Amino acid sequence: MANLKEIQRKIRSVKNTQKTTNAMKLVSSAKLKRTEELAKQSKVYAAKITEMIDEIAANIAKQGEVDNIFFKHVANPKVVDLVFVTADKGLCGGFNSQTIKHVNALLQEFKGTDTKVRLRAIGKKGISYYRFNDIDMVQEISDLSAAPTYARAAEFINEVIEDYLRGDTDKIIVVHNGYVNMITQEIREDQLVPVDPTELVQGAVATSELEVEPDDDDTLLEALVRRYLEYSMYYALVDSLAAEHSARMQAMDSATTNAKEMADKLTIQYNKARQEAITTELIEIISGMESMK
């Protein structure tokens, strides 16, 4: 009987876990629908502003020597700021580990070179990982990846840009795990600044009558680039949040399925043990009755 009670206890525990993971799956599904719509809307604006910056970069490249700091390529950067986005919470499969793995690969690429990499972490999971491994970070931001807003994204990236304008860093790279669809996420790596005209010209050819006059339009150009950088950072956060919800929904769906299978196996085990106990009792009763004859 002790064995039967233990199996019953395990069944109750697994079924409670199943209810919890199923509830988390439903919550993530609801959040995903809202965030997915926001990501789609943001992507349209991000694509348009990126197209505009691409065209400006193409025109600047046509003019030859680049003087604008946002577009000036540095052959051997001495300092690179690596901004990466992870979630504030776990239970989302390999969502966070994939981002951290990519960041580690980038760190390995720069290892042994004269380039210093400064980490700027957004999200508690990434922060916890690098703290545990005693890797320094110049900036740690919590509660932004879980509830991104344009204002906070702009405030954060403008702090990073000010370092770039002062010459404290030569390049800014953003890494995040992006949303593809409800079952797929992919790592995205974007170089925010300097905007590289030679790379952008390959995919964007200047076809309009837009002319860039640096002496007259530096203020306007800087405003456009800043808006582009702010929205790129905001879109990365929204895209990452949508991917996080889809990853968690998948993880909780798998956990719910596994819990159900385990509960079914334990139920079969319980029925077998109960049948064995009943059979043993019947044999003992029959044996007792036979001995009394």
Summary of the structure (lengths in Angstrom):
residues: 293
radius of gyration: 28.3
end to end distance: 29.8
largest distance: 117.2
contacts: 881
relative contact order: 0.19
helix: 65%
strand: 13%
